[in-house]
Amino acid sequence: MRWKNWPYWVRGGMIFAVLTGVLYSIAKWAYATEWFCPLSWTTFCRSLDTPIYYLIPPQFKILLTLFSWGSNGNFTYSILIVLMINYFLIGGVIGWIYGKIRNRSTQSAIGY
């Protein structure tokens, strides 16, 4: 199935998830190399994960921490996975709404 044949909710979800992954990776790289850091790393991460942080049940947060606990205590990958799922859902809802609006306008244009 080609990109233009995908439903709008899948397109929106994929766009948001990929964009989140790319921006998060760039920010992580910029922080690690100390190349460019206008905000502190903590502030940037909080700005991305604050909407979902309060929606995750405490049991799931514990599982995420145990799942990704590394030798240095860093759980960046679990944060990235949760962020991508979160923004996939947000993009999916936006794409679904866009598809509903677009289908309504095409139906009214053909006189249905």
For each residue, the residues with C-beta under 8 A, 3 or more apart:
1: 5 6
2: 5 6
3: 6 11
4:
5: 1 2
6: 1 2 3 10 11 14
7: 10 11 95 99
8: 11 12 95 96 98 99 102
9: 12 13 92 93 95 96 99
10: 6 7 13 14 92 95
11: 3 6 7 8 14 15 95
12: 8 9 15 16 91 92 93 94 95 96 98
13: 9 10 16 17 88 89 91 92 95
14: 6 10 11 17 18 88 91
15: 11 12 18 19 91 95
16: 12 13 19 20 87 88 90 91 92 94
17: 13 14 20 21 84 85 87 88 91
18: 14 15 21 22
19: 15 16 22 23 87
20: 16 17 23 24 48 83 84 87
21: 17 18 24 25 80 83 84
22: 18 19 25 26
23: 19 20 26 27
24: 20 21 27 28 48 79 80 83
25: 21 22 28 29 80
26: 22 23 29 30
27: 23 24 30 31 41 44
28: 24 25 31 32 76
29: 25 26 32 33 35
30: 26 27 33 35 36 37
31: 27 28 34 37 41 44
32: 28 29
33: 29 30
34: 31 37
35: 29 30
36: 30
37: 30 31 34 40 41
38:
39: 43 44 47
40: 37 43 44
41: 27 31 37 44 45
42: 45 46
43: 39 40 46 47
44: 27 31 39 40 41 47 48
45: 41 42 48 49 79
46: 42 43 49 50
47: 39 43 44 50
48: 20 24 44 45 83
49: 45 46 52 53 79 82 83 86
50: 46 47 53 54
51: 54 55 86
52: 49 55 56 82 83 86
53: 49 50 56
54: 50 51
55: 51 52
56: 52 53 60 61 64 82
57: 60 61
58: 61 62
59: 62 63
60: 56 57 63 64
61: 56 57 58 64 65
62: 58 59 65 66
63: 59 60 66 67
64: 56 60 61 67 68 75 78 82
65: 61 62 68 69 75 78
66: 62 63 69
67: 63 64 75 78
68: 64 65 74 75 76 77 78
69: 65 66 73 75
70: 73 74 75
71:
72:
73: 69 70
74: 68 70
75: 64 65 67 68 69 70 78 79
76: 28 68 79 80
77: 68 80 81
78: 64 65 67 68 75 81 82
79: 24 45 49 75 76 82 83
80: 21 24 25 76 77 83 84
81: 77 78 84 85
82: 49 52 56 64 78 79 85 86
83: 20 21 24 48 49 52 79 80 86 87
84: 17 20 21 80 81 87 88
85: 17 81 82 88 89
86: 49 51 52 82 83 89 90
87: 16 17 19 20 83 84 90 91
88: 13 14 16 17 84 85 91 92
89: 13 85 86 92 93
90: 16 86 87 93 94
91: 12 13 14 15 16 17 87 88 94 95
92: 9 10 12 13 16 88 89 95 96
93: 9 12 89 90 96 97
94: 12 16 90 91 97 98
95: 7 8 9 10 11 12 13 15 91 92 98 99
96: 8 9 12 92 93 99 100
97: 93 94 100 101
98: 8 12 94 95 101 102
99: 7 8 9 95 96 102 103
100: 96 97 103 104
101: 97 98 104 105
102: 8 98 99 105 106
103: 99 100 106 107
104: 100 101 107 108
105: 101 102 108 109
106: 102 103 109 110
107: 103 104 110 112
108: 104 105 111 112
109: 105 106
110: 106 107
111: 108
112: 107 108
